[in-house]
């Protein structure tokens, strides 16, 4: 057996070493461009028409640079951004020059996806720290979106458009250009009182000229929404302390459901709501009472051929604002100590995941001062004695202090505890606590970034192997990319509110990539990658349990299509019996056996700017002691601007030798979005999965009768696949109203 005291010393010394090693990360950020934001008393109507005389005197951000297909020249079609402000609002006037009026958009629905359509997005780093930013965007049809960027915008984990706030804006199309106007309340932002400038950048997608452009020149090896390369917007006078807003969002929900398996029916009316209370200019208190998430988009089903749980994104509005303060600790794939989707979901006596009612809770988050952020969350869930689900209190406290420029040190404490003694609950399940410290490195120019953490869990009669630690370091340059990720999770480490895929692992993942940028070629760039992932079991004398050795060639074309070819050699040692087909009464693969297998994948993605776009990915090779052929495809068809149709399909053919099972697994998900106007939306998603034995229908009609105030009709219907008998059915009529006081 492994010496856990030695492992504890190793992880502590490793964490201390990396903290010292990278404390020299350089200060400063890239801010070479600037413009003035003048104060105004003029009345500006955000109708998209820049006809107010005050716009002619405003300073502007211009001279945009290409980001794609090149990053060394200014954009062919330029953009001009002007801003003004008063004591209540920030006003933005935009002129976007284009090659014509054949614009691509997905729909008229708010919070659109940007990358496959014409639009412009603004990023505001209001604390000038290069870590967090507010995002506002608009397209030629005046459709708006808003979102949040965290973690410096290093990857998509720090990007969300699920955040909502009240603001106004519209666009106007002319011959050869379009204009847009925005009125954004200063209460939508968080900032320091007396601030004289914000860091700012803007990025634009132009499908007709086939170019993406940014105000501040960003190298192509950096994300277009990254916060390293930004300019300055300088206010004519220091910003004052705005009136503390109070937002009340009540709801009423009439719902009816029937469970055909249990022969249970229920019809009831739910009433509850949320409140958002600004505390000063930089803190926000969210309060929820009897929350209801019936209108939240249904999760996309996935085919799971692994032994481990699948992580799905958070879509509930209450958990979105400053979510990085809570959810960015540890390793996102293997060792995330806080995963908000754990709250409100429980397991019944048959080990099925079911809704666990949230009684209410509070969430305080934001900046205490220029460098220190605070996050506090406390939610109480209800008990269900019939299903043997206890009432739990779920608490998290997080602090994050900026150090060495853009880097930060974070500390947290998590407590999940049931306050009553339940006969059905084992003593070791009555509470679970986790505490830890993380160091996040982001260097100047974003060439280096990393994460180093040490976490410890506490539970009744828990063992000594209760540590989780890791070190991640990435080098990202124009021609070479490299990262090394090391993770240790002890056998006894446990985080009930986290996402821990597996315990008892010591894992290393290495990625080496060489990128080429050919000139005068149909290829915009191409790269070769080598990506080995190795896993050992410390509790079993460091038995080598898994490895994946992947090599790949990836190419991106100037027409925005992409090809990726990869080869993977894998090894898996099974500690427990496992049936990858998930067929009832199937003979599982035997445990205490190692399996070698290989497969090849080809992925092609067409030009997403087109009205019809698609991607395909066939995979063929061996699988454990048998063979596998997989094929996935996605297709998109746009009837602009009102109808968007998509189809996702996954097929897996698993052929194992006798006496083990073979099967064909299908997952087919067609979806249609119809936007009758900017305020009436209808979407229907059908999901067929023979692995889950489920055919599901989710149809949602939404009427936005006032800003961020909605009437929803949501219909869900689920059937067994083989017998086509009903499984579960529900309908909800929900009214929400966003009221600023």
N, C-alpha and C positions, 0 to 999 in steps of 0.2 A: 504494500500500500504506500501511497505517496506521503511524504512528510509535509503536512499542511503548514507547520511553522516555517519551514523553509520557503514554501510558496508564498506565505504572507510576507516574509522578509523580501523576497524577490520582487513582489508587486509593489511594496512600499518603496524600495530602493529605485525601482524603475520609474515610478511616478516622480520621486524627488529628482532623479537624474534628468528627466525630460523637462521638468519645470526650470531647472537651472540652465540646461542646455539652450533653451529657446527664449529665455528672458531677454536676450539681446535683440529680439525682433524689432525692426526699425520703426520709427515713428513716421507720421506723415501720410498724406494721401494725395492723389493726383487731382489738383484743382488749378488748371491753367486758364480756364475761360470763366468769364463772369458777365453779368448784366445787372442793371439797376431795376428794382421794383419800386415804382413811385406810389406815394399815397394819393388818394383821390377822394373827392366828394361827389363825383359824377354818378348818375344813376345808370347802371349797366344792366340791360336785359339779356340773359343768356339764350338768345334765339338763333345763334350761329351766324348772324350777320354783323360784321364789324363796322357798323355805321355810326357808332358813338364817336364824336370828335376827339375825345380824350385818347383813343387808340393811336391817333396819328402822332402824338407826342411821347408815347411810351417807348422805352428802350426795349431791345429785342435780343433773344438768343437765336443765332442763325449760323450759317456756315457749317452745316451738318456734314459728317464724314460717313463714307460707306463702311459698313460692317460686313456685308456680303454683297457680291462675291469677292471683293477685295477689301482690305482695311488700310490701304495706303493712299487713297485718293478721296476727294470730296464727292459727295453724292451727286448723281446726275440731276435729280429732281430735288430741289431744296425745300426747306421748311423754316418758317419764321414763327417764333413764340414770343408773345408779349404778356407782361403781367402787371397788375395794379392791385392795390389793397386799401381797405379802410378798417375801421375798428372791429368789423364783424366778418368780413369775407376776403378771400383771395380771388381775384378775377383773372382769367386766362383767355387770351385771344390767339388763335392759331391760324396760320395760312399754310396749306399743304399743296405744293405744286405737283402736278401729275402729267402723265403722257396722254391721258384721255379720261373718259368717264365710265370705262368698263370695269367697275370696281368689283372685287370679290368680297362677299361677307357670308357668314354662316347663317345668321338669322337676325331677327329684330329683338332677340331676348338679351336682357342685361347680363353682364359677366360672361361675355363671349370669349372664346379661345382666340388668341391673337395671331399665332404663327402661320395660319393658313389663309389670311385675309388682309384687306387694307385697313389700317388703323394707326393711331399714334398713342403712345403711352408716356406719362410724366412720372418721374420718380423724385420724391422729396425726402432727403435725409435731414430731418428737422433738428436733430441733436448733433449733427456734424461729426458723428463717430464712425461712419463707414460700416455700421453693423445692421441698422434697421432703417426701413424707409416705408413711406406711404405711396401707393400707386394709384393713379387715375388715368383712364384711357377713354378714347372715343373713336368712332369710325365715321366714314362719310355720310352715313344715314342717321347720325346722331345717337346711335346706341352706345350706352356707357358701361363702364366696368370700373371697379375699384378693388384694391387688394393690399396685401402686406408682403414685404420682403424682410427676411431676417437672416442672421448668420452671415452677413456680408453678401448674400446672394450667390454663395458658392455652388449651390445645386438646387434642384427643384424641391428638396425637402424644406427649404426656406422661402418658398414662393406659394402664396395662396390667393385666390380670388373669391374665397368663401366669406370674407369679411364684408360687411355692409355698413354704409353710412349715408346720410341724406346730403345730396348736393344736386345742382341743376346743370344742364348742358344740352347743347344741340349743335347741329352742323347744317351747312348750306353748300350745295354742289353748284359750281360754275364751270365754264368752259376752260379746261386746262388746270383747274385747281379746286379745292374745297376749303371752306373756312369752318372753324369751330369756336364756340365760346363756352366757358365753364364759370360757374359761380360756386366756389367751395367754401363753406363756413370754416372760419378758423378753429371752431370747436371740433371739426373733424380731425384736426391734427393734435399731436402732443408736442410741446416745445417749451423751452426755458423762457421765462419772463425776462424781457429786456434784450432778447436775441436780436442781432443785427444782420445775420445771414443764415441761409440754409444751403447745404450742398444739394445740387440739382443735376439731373440728366433726363434726357428724353430719347426714346427709340421708336422707330417707325418701320412698318412693313409696307412695301410698295410692290404689289403683284404685277402691275403693268410694266414697270421698268425692271422687274426682277432684281430688286435691291432692297436690302435692309440698311438703315442708316441710324446714326446716333449723333447727338449734339457734341459730346466729348468723344474723341477718337478712342475706340476700344479695340485692342488686339483680338483676333478671331479665336485665340485659345482661351479667352475669357468669356463668361456668360454675358449676353447682351443686357440682362437686368442686374448684373453685378454692381456693387457699390464702391468698387475701388476707384474707377475712373469716372469722376464727376466734376462739374464746375460749381460756381457759386452764384446764387441769386441774392443780391445785397439789397436790403430794405432801406428806404430813404430815411426812416426813423425807427428806433428800436420798437420791437413788438411789446405791447402791454399785456396785462393780465385780463383775459376775457371773462365774461360772465360765466359762472359755473353752470353748465347745462344739466338738466335732468330729463332723461328719456324714459317714458313708460311704454311698454309694449304688451298690452293685455291680449288674451286670446280666449275664444270660446270654441269648443270642438264637439260636434255631435257625431258620435261614432257608433257603428254597428258591426259586429263581427260574429263569425261562426266557425268553430273548430269541428270539422266533420269526423276526425279521428276520435276525438273525445266526446263527440255529440254534445258540445257546449255552445251556447249562444249568449250574447251579451249586447245590450244597447244602453249607452250612457252618454251623459253630457259632462265634459271636463271644462273647468275654468281655471285659468292661471295666468302667468305672465312673467315678464322680465323687466328689470329696471337697470338703466345705465346712468351712473352718477359720476361726473367728472370731479376729481379732487385736485384743485389747482390746475396748472397747465399741462401736467405730465403724468397724472395718475388717474386710473379709472376703476370704479367699483361696479361690478356686475352682480345683480341679485336675481335669483330665479325662484319661483314658487310653483310647484306642481307643473314642471315643464312638460311639454308635449312635442314630440318630434315627428308626428305623423306625416307632415308635408315634406320632410327631408327626402332627397332622391334615394331610391333604393340602391343597395350595393350591387356592383357588378359581380356576378358569379364567376368563379375561376375553376379550372380543372386542376386538382392537386394530386400529383403523382409522388409526393414526398411523404415522409413520416411526420412532418412537422406542420404546425399551425401556419396559416397565411395571414399576413397583416393587411388590413384594409384602411383606407384613409378616413380621417374624421371629417364629417360634413355638418355637424350640429353647430349652429351659430354661437351658442353660449361658450364653446370651448376654443373659438378661433382667435380672438384678439389677444396678442402677445403670447400665442401658443408656444413659441420657441422657448419662452422662459420656463415652461414646464416640461415640454416634450423633447428637448434637444440634448438631455443628459445621456451619457453613455454612448454605446454603439447602436445606431439605428437598426441594423439588421439582426444583431445577436443579443444585445444587452441594454435594451432601453428600459430604465427603471420606472418610467411613467408613460402610460399609453391611455389617453383619456377615454377610448372606447371601452375600457374595462368597466367604467362607471355607467350603470344603467343596464348592464347585461350580466346574467348569472346562469348557472347550470342547474337544471332540474334533476330529479332522481334518476332519470334515464340518460344523464350526461348530455342533454340537448341544451344549446344556447337559447335562452329566452329573455324577454324584456324584464328588467327589474326596476320597478317604478322609483323614480327620483322624487323625493318629497320636496326638496328645496336645497338651496345652497347659496354661497357667496364666492366671489372671485375678485381679488384685488391685484392689480398689476400696473406696472409702469415704472417711471424714473423717480427715484428719491432725490437724486441730484445729477449733475452732469455725467458722472461715471458709474453710479450705482443703481441697479434695477432690482425691484422687489416683485415677487409673485407669491400670492397666498390663495389657496383654494380649499373650500370645505363644502362637501356635499353629503347629504344624508339619504340613503336608499331605504325603501320599505321592506318589511318582512313579508314572507309568504309561507305560512306554516304548512299548508297543504303540499307545496312543492319543496319543502325543507330548505327554504332560502332565508337566511337571517337578515335582520336589519343591520346595515353597516354605516359607519361614519368614515368618510374618505377625505383625508387631509394631505395637503402638500404645501410646504414652505420652501421658496427658492430665492437665493440672492445671487446677483451677478455683478461683479466689479470689473470695469475696464482697466487694463494694465498694458503698458508698453505699446501705446498707440491703439490699434484696433483689436488686440487680443483681450481676453477676459478670463477671470477665474470665477467659477460658479460653485455654490454649495446648496445642498437640498436636504430636506427631511420629509419622508413620506410615512404616513400612518393609516393603515386600514384596520378598523377595530369594530367588533360587535359588542354592544354594551350590555346585552342580556346573555344569560347562559341558556343555550338551547340543547335539548337532549340529543338531537340529531347531529350536533356539531362537535367534532373532535377538538380536544383542548389546543392542539397545535394550529387549528384554523381560526381561533378566536381573535388573533391579532397578527399583523405582519408589519414590520417597520424596516425602512431602508434609509440609510444616510450615506452621503458621498460628496466628493469634490471632483470637479472637472477643470482642466485648463484647455482653453481653445485658442489656438494660434492662427492669426491671419497677418501675414507680413506685408510690407510695402510692395506695391505692384502685384500682390496676390500670387507671387511665384511660389511661395511656401505657405502651406496651411496644415494644421494638425489638430489632434485632440488626444488628451491624456487624462485618464480618470481612474479613480479608486472608490468602490462602493462596498458597503457592508450591510447585510440584512440581519434582522432579529426576529425570532419566532420562538414559541414555547418548545422547549426540548430540542432546539435545532442543533445540528452538528457544527463542527469547527470549520468545515470547508464552506464558509458563508461569504466569501469575497467575490467581487466581480471587478476586473481591472482591464485596462486596454491602453494601447498606444497606436496612434495613427499619424502618419506623416506623408504629405504629398508634395511633389515638385511638379510645377506646371509651367512649361515654357513653350515657345512656338513650335519647336521641333522635337522636344523630348518631354514625355510625361512619365511620372513614376510615383507609385505609392506603396507603402508597407503598412499593413494593419495586423496588429497582434492583440489577441483577446484571450483572457482567462476567465472562466466562470466556474466556481466551485460547485461540487455536487449538492451542497446544502444551501446555496444561494437561492433566494426566493423573493420575488416582488409581485405581490398579488395585483397591483395596479400597473404592472409593467408588461412589456412584451419580451419575454425570454424564450427564444425558440427552443433551446435545449441547455442543460447544465452539464457539468463535468466535461468541459472542453478546454483544451489549449489549442488555439487556432492561429494560423498565419495566412495572410493573403497578400500576394505581391503582384503588382501590375507594372509592366514595362511597355511603353509605346513609343514608336518612332513615327513622326508625322511628316509628310512630304507635301509641298505646295507647288505643284507644277505650273509653269507658265504656258500660255497659248495652247491650252488643252481643254477638252470637255470636262476633265476632272477639276473640281475646285480644290480638293485635297484628298489624300488617302493615307492610311496608316497601317502599320503592322503591330500587333499586340501579342504579348505572352503573359498569361494570367494563371499562375498556380495557386491553389487553395489547399492547405494541409491542416488536418485536425487530428489531435491526440486525446486520449482519455486519461487525465491525471489519476483518477481513482482506480484505474486498472494498470498501474505501473507504466503509464504513458504508452499504452497500446495505440498504435497508429490505426485510427478507425475510418478515416475518410481522406480522399484527396480528389481534386479535379484539376487536371492540367489542360488548360485551354490556350489555343493559339488562334488568331483571327486576322483577317484583312478586311478593313472597312474603307469604303470610298464614298465621297460626296461629290455630286456632279453640279455643274453650273446651273442646270435646270431645276435644282433642288430635289432631285431624286437621289436615292441612296441604295448601296448594296453592301451587305456584310456576309462574309463567309467564315465559318469557324469550325474547328475540330477540337473535340474534348475527349480526353481519356480519364475515366473515373474509377474509383475504388470505394466500396462501401462495406463496412463490417457491421452486421446486424447483431445487436445485443438481444433484441426481442424478435419474435416472429413478425413477419410483415407481409401483407397482401397488397401489392400496388394496384390491383384491379378493383379492390373494394367491393367484391362480389360476396353476397351473403352465402355462408357455408363453404366458401372456397378454402382450399388448403393453403395456408400461408407458407411463404418461404421460410426455411428453418433458420433459427438463430445460431449465434456463435459460428458464423460462416462469413468469409469475405468474398465479395463479388467484384470482378473486373469487367468493365464494359466501355464501349467507345461509340461516339456518334458524331455526325456531321450535320451542320445547319447552314442554310442559305436564307438570307432575308433580303427582300427587295421592297422599297417604299417609293411609290411614284410621286410626281410633282403634286404637292398638296394644294397648290394654288388653283388647280383646275376644278371645274364643276364636278367632274367625276375623278376620284382619287382612290387608291387602294394600296394595300401592303400584303405581302404573302411571305410565309416562312415554313418551308418544309424541313423536317428533321428525320434522319434515318440512321439506324445503327443498332447496336446491341443494348440490352437493358436487363440488369441483374444477370440471370442465367438464361434469358431469352432474347427476343428482338422487339424493336419498337419502330413504328413509323408514325410521325406526327405531322399535321398540317394545320397551320393557323392562317387566317386571312381576315382582313377588315376592308370594307368598301364604304365609300361615302359618296352621296349624290345630293347636289344642291339645286333647288329650284328657287333662285333668288327673287326676293329676299325673305320669303315666308316659309319655305319647306326645306327641311334638312333630313335626309334619310341615311341611316347607317346600318351596316350588317357586320357583326363579328361572329366568326366561326372557328371552333377548335375541334380537331379530330385526332384521336390517339388510338392507334391499334397496338395493343400489347399482346404479344404471342410468347407464352412461357411453355416449357416442355411439360408433358404429363408427369405427375398428376396435378400440376399447378394449373391455375386458370389462365385463360386468354379472353380478351374482351375488346370490344370497340366502344370507345367513349366519345360521346358527342356533346358539345356545348354550342348552341346556336342562339344568338341574341340580336334580333332585329329591333331597331328603334326608329321612331318617327317623331320629329319636332315640328310643330306648326305654330308660327307666330302670326296671329291674325293682325296684330298691331304691336306697338311698343308696350302695351299694357295687358294684352290677352294672349296667353300661351297655353298650348296643349301638347303634351308629350306622352307617348306610350312606349313602354319597353316590354318586350316578350323575351323570356329566358327559358330555353329548353336544355335540361341537363339530365341525361340518363344516369350519370354517376350519383347525383343527388336524388334521383327518382322524382323530379319536379318539373312541371311546366308552369311557369309563373307569368302573370300579366300584371303590370303596374301602369295605370293610366292616371295622369294628373292634369287637371284644368286649373289654371291660375289666372285670376283677374287682379291686376294691380290698380286698384281704384284710387289710390293716393300714394305719395312717395313712401316706399317700403311698407305699405299697408296692403294686405292681400286677402282675397277670398279663394280658398282652395277646395276643390272636390277631388279626392284621392280614392281610387278604386284598386283593390288588390284581389287577385284570384289565383289560387294555386291548385294544381291537379297532380295526381300520381301519373307517371309516364305510361306505365304498361297498361293499366286498367282504365285510364282517363276518368278516374273517379275524383270528385272534389276533395281537397285536403283542407284548405283554409281560405276564407273569404272575408273581406272587410270593405267598408266604405266609410269615409270621413268627410264631413263638411266643416271646414275650419276657417275662422275669421280672425285675422290679426290686425292690429292698428298701432302704428308707430306715432307716438305723441311726444313732441318736444315741449317741455314746460319751462 
